Amino acid sequence: MFASKRKYIFTAVIIMMVMILSSCSLERREDDTPPTAPLLTVTSVSNEMVVLAWSESYDENGVSEYRLYKNGELIAKQKSTVYQDRDVVPGEEYEYYVVAFDKAGNRSSRSVRQNVKIEDPGSSVAVGPDPQITETPPNPANSSGINLQKISRSTVKLYALDDYFNIISMGSGTIVSSNGYILTNFHCVGENGRLYNSDGYVAIALTDDIKKNIQPQYIAQYRSGVESLDLAVVKIIADLNWNQLNPADLNLVPAKLADSDLVELGDEISILGYPGVGGETITYTAGRVSGFIDEDNDSVIDWIKTDAVVNHGNSGGTA
């Protein structure tokens, strides 16, 4: 009887130990959530140096370091979000990306890749006699009466983000207010009744120079939209490190809105945006209004057809 009782006590002790160990294992549950992906930008390029910067990643337990890669090889491990790469050769091209690691060793997704070409100041191009120009070619901006330089500054590149701040697609947008409101297509920010980023965040790049590749500069947030009309409005709220800002201080150039009901068949149409191919710099195409579509037969025009070249990435851009 005594031996049997000892056996039960021993069994109970084992069960208690198992329960305690299980409890401890639950309390010490491993962190398996990666940090958000940083947004990498190229801030300056010379024949001696490339300066890169990226946004701070978010992680509940903190980010321990960032790792910067160049042509697939690790070149830096650091906590800061700025790096100067002085190991560059004129005439060469480099591809950079950065990833973040948290304190548990979880790795974020790769940032968007940035390709940089180092100009060779010593290169020369043979130039022959100036060609004889007998006729001045037509200027599309003059013929249409549109100031393309100004309207280009009203056009932005939009980067759709997921909940981990990975860039999942890119499109365009049109600044409609000096207070930072941007009109775009709904499919640039979401689909099937939901936003790609649960909080409606997207990254925005302004067109400051039509001849230079642009980089993400600001965070904007979804404000309103109608998916059935494929329209959405976002507003610039912060820089890439989540420092709050006043969009009125950015000297934005809003587009002048017009009445689409006044558009007629055969009218000239100019399109500005950032297409999927060649969309590192702003792209201009032109054509004519080639027709109209009344999708739901309610005598209200839903779509305007054009023979101008429009590609993926132009969505949300200026026309």
C-alpha positions in Angstrom: 0.0 0.0 0.0 2.8 2.3 0.9 4.7 1.5 -2.3 1.6 2.1 -4.4 1.1 5.5 -2.7 4.7 6.4 -3.5 4.2 5.4 -7.1 1.2 7.8 -7.4 3.1 10.6 -5.7 6.0 10.1 -8.2 3.6 10.1 -11.1 2.0 13.3 -9.9 5.4 15.0 -9.6 6.3 14.0 -13.2 2.9 15.4 -14.4 3.5 18.6 -12.5 7.0 19.0 -14.0 5.7 18.4 -17.5 3.0 21.1 -16.9 5.6 23.6 -15.6 8.0 22.9 -18.5 5.1 23.3 -20.9 4.1 26.6 -19.3 7.7 27.8 -19.6 7.9 26.9 -23.2 4.7 28.8 -23.9 6.1 31.9 -22.1 9.4 31.6 -24.0 7.7 31.3 -27.4 10.2 32.1 -30.1 9.8 35.3 -32.1 9.2 34.2 -35.7 7.8 37.5 -37.1 10.3 39.2 -39.4 10.8 43.0 -39.5 9.1 45.1 -42.2 11.1 45.5 -45.4 13.1 48.8 -45.6 12.6 51.1 -48.6 15.9 51.7 -50.3 16.7 54.9 -52.1 19.8 56.3 -53.9 20.4 59.8 -52.6 23.4 60.7 -54.8 25.7 59.3 -57.4 29.2 60.5 -58.5 32.1 58.8 -60.2 33.6 58.3 -56.7 30.8 57.3 -54.5 27.2 56.1 -54.3 25.2 57.3 -51.2 22.3 55.1 -50.2 19.6 55.5 -47.6 16.6 53.5 -46.5 13.6 53.7 -44.2 13.7 52.2 -40.7 12.1 48.8 -40.5 9.6 48.0 -37.8 9.8 45.1 -35.4 8.0 44.5 -32.1 11.3 43.4 -30.4 13.5 45.8 -32.3 15.8 45.7 -35.3 19.3 44.6 -34.6 21.0 45.5 -37.9 20.7 46.1 -41.6 22.6 44.2 -44.3 23.4 45.9 -47.6 24.1 43.9 -50.7 25.8 44.9 -53.9 25.6 42.7 -56.9 24.4 39.9 -54.6 27.4 40.2 -52.2 27.2 41.5 -48.7 29.1 44.8 -48.3 27.8 46.2 -45.0 26.3 45.3 -41.6 25.2 48.3 -39.6 22.5 49.9 -37.5 22.3 53.2 -39.3 20.1 53.7 -42.4 22.7 55.6 -44.5 25.7 54.1 -46.3 28.4 55.6 -48.6 29.8 53.1 -51.1 33.2 54.4 -52.2 34.2 51.1 -53.9 32.9 52.1 -57.3 34.5 52.1 -60.8 33.5 54.6 -63.5 31.6 52.9 -66.3 30.4 50.1 -64.1 26.8 49.3 -63.1 25.8 48.1 -59.6 22.6 46.6 -58.1 21.9 47.2 -54.4 19.3 45.9 -52.0 19.0 45.9 -48.2 17.4 43.6 -45.6 16.7 44.0 -41.9 17.3 41.6 -39.1 15.6 41.6 -35.7 17.1 40.6 -32.4 15.8 37.0 -32.8 17.6 36.7 -36.2 14.4 37.0 -38.3 15.2 38.5 -41.7 12.9 40.9 -43.6 12.1 40.6 -47.3 14.5 42.3 -49.6 14.0 45.9 -50.3 13.3 47.0 -53.9 16.5 46.7 -55.9 18.2 49.9 -57.0 20.4 49.9 -60.2 23.1 52.5 -60.4 25.4 53.3 -63.4 28.6 55.1 -62.6 29.4 57.7 -65.3 32.9 57.6 -66.8 34.1 61.2 -67.0 37.0 60.2 -69.3 34.8 58.6 -71.9 34.4 60.6 -75.1 32.1 60.3 -78.1 33.1 61.2 -81.6 31.0 64.0 -82.8 30.7 64.8 -86.5 29.6 68.0 -88.2 26.3 69.5 -87.0 23.4 68.1 -89.1 21.6 70.6 -91.2 18.2 71.1 -89.8 15.9 72.3 -92.5 12.6 72.2 -90.6 11.8 72.6 -86.9 10.1 69.4 -85.6 6.7 69.9 -84.0 6.7 70.2 -80.3 3.9 68.1 -78.7 3.6 70.4 -75.8 3.1 73.4 -78.0 0.6 71.8 -80.3 -1.5 70.6 -77.5 -1.2 73.7 -75.4 0.0 71.8 -72.4 3.0 72.7 -70.3 4.5 69.3 -70.0 7.2 70.4 -67.6 4.7 71.7 -65.1 2.2 68.9 -65.5 5.0 66.3 -65.0 5.5 67.7 -61.5 1.8 66.9 -60.8 2.5 63.2 -61.6 3.9 60.8 -59.0 5.0 57.2 -58.8 3.1 55.1 -56.4 4.5 52.0 -54.7 1.8 49.6 -53.3 2.9 48.0 -50.0 1.8 44.9 -48.1 1.5 44.7 -44.3 5.2 44.0 -44.0 6.0 47.1 -46.2 7.2 45.0 -49.1 6.7 46.8 -52.4 4.3 44.5 -54.3 3.5 46.6 -57.3 3.9 50.1 -58.7 1.6 52.6 -60.4 1.1 56.3 -60.9 -0.9 59.1 -59.3 -1.9 62.7 -59.9 -1.5 65.4 -57.3 -4.8 67.2 -57.0 -4.2 69.4 -53.9 -1.3 71.3 -52.5 -2.2 69.7 -49.2 -0.9 66.4 -50.4 -4.0 64.7 -51.8 -3.2 62.3 -54.7 -5.8 60.8 -57.1 -5.1 57.3 -58.4 -6.8 54.1 -59.4 -8.2 51.8 -56.7 -6.5 48.8 -58.1 -3.2 50.6 -57.3 -4.0 50.4 -53.6 -6.3 47.4 -53.2 -8.6 44.8 -54.8 -11.7 42.8 -54.0 -12.9 45.3 -51.3 -9.6 45.3 -49.4 -6.4 47.3 -49.3 -3.1 45.7 -50.0 -1.8 47.3 -46.7 -4.4 47.0 -44.0 -3.8 50.6 -42.8 -3.8 51.9 -46.4 -0.2 52.9 -46.5 1.6 53.4 -49.9 5.0 55.0 -50.8 5.2 58.0 -53.0 7.9 59.4 -55.2 7.6 63.0 -56.6 8.7 64.0 -60.0 11.4 66.7 -59.3 13.5 66.1 -62.4 12.1 64.5 -65.6 15.5 63.2 -66.6 16.4 61.4 -63.4 15.3 58.1 -61.9 13.1 58.8 -59.0 13.1 57.1 -55.6 10.4 56.6 -52.9 10.4 59.7 -50.7 7.2 59.8 -48.6 4.5 57.7 -47.0 0.9 58.4 -48.0 -2.3 56.9 -46.6 -5.6 55.9 -48.2 -8.3 58.4 -47.5 -11.2 57.4 -49.7 -12.1 55.4 -52.8 -14.8 53.7 -54.9 -13.7 50.4 -56.3 -16.5 50.2 -58.8 -15.2 53.4 -60.4 -11.6 52.3 -59.9 -10.8 55.6 -58.1 -8.9 56.2 -54.8 -7.4 59.2 -53.0 -4.3 59.0 -50.8 -2.6 61.7 -48.8 1.1 62.3 -48.0 1.5 62.1 -44.3 5.2 61.4 -43.4 8.7 60.8 -44.8 10.1 57.3 -45.0 11.2 57.3 -41.4 7.7 58.2 -40.3 8.5 61.8 -39.4 5.2 63.7 -39.6 5.3 66.5 -42.1 3.1 69.3 -43.5 2.5 68.6 -47.2 2.0 72.3 -47.8 5.8 72.7 -47.2 6.6 70.3 -50.1 5.8 72.9 -52.8 3.5 70.4 -54.5 2.2 71.2 -58.0 -1.5 70.1 -58.2 -2.9 69.4 -61.6 -5.7 71.6 -62.9 -8.9 69.5 -63.1 -11.2 69.7 -66.1 -14.7 68.4 -67.1 -14.4 65.0 -68.8 -17.9 65.6 -70.2 -16.4 68.1 -72.6 -14.1 65.6 -74.2 -14.9 64.9 -77.8 -14.1 62.2 -80.3 -10.7 63.0 -82.0 -9.5 65.3 -79.2 -5.8 65.2 -78.6 -4.8 63.4 -75.4 -1.5 63.5 -73.5 -0.6 60.8 -70.9 2.0 61.0 -68.2 3.0 58.3 -65.8 5.4 55.6 -64.8 4.8 52.5 -66.9 6.1 49.0 -65.9 8.7 49.1 -68.7 11.0 52.2 -68.7 9.2 53.6 -65.7 12.3 54.7 -63.8 11.7 58.1 -65.3 8.4 59.8 -66.2 7.1 58.8 -69.6 5.0 60.8 -72.0 2.8 59.4 -74.7 0.2 61.1 -76.9 -2.7 60.2 -79.1 -6.3 61.0 -79.7 -9.6 60.1 -78.1 -10.8 57.2 -80.2 -14.1 56.4 -78.5 -16.3 56.1 -75.4 -17.7 53.2 -73.4 -21.0 53.2 -71.4 -20.4 50.0 -69.5 -23.7 49.9 -67.6 -26.0 51.4 -70.3 -27.0 54.4 -68.1 -26.2 57.1 -70.7 -23.1 58.1 -68.6 -19.7 57.6 -70.1 -17.6 55.2 -68.0 -14.5 55.0 -70.0 -12.6 57.0 -72.6 -10.8 55.1 -75.3 -7.5 56.3 -76.8 -5.0 55.2 -79.4 -2.2 56.5 -77.2 0.3 53.9 -75.8 -0.7 53.0 -72.2 1.1 50.3 -70.2 0.9 48.7 -66.8 2.2 51.3 -64.3 0.5 54.1 -66.1 -2.6 53.5 -63.9 -3.5 56.5 -61.9 -1.3 58.8 -63.9 -2.2 62.1 -65.5 -4.2 62.5 -68.8 
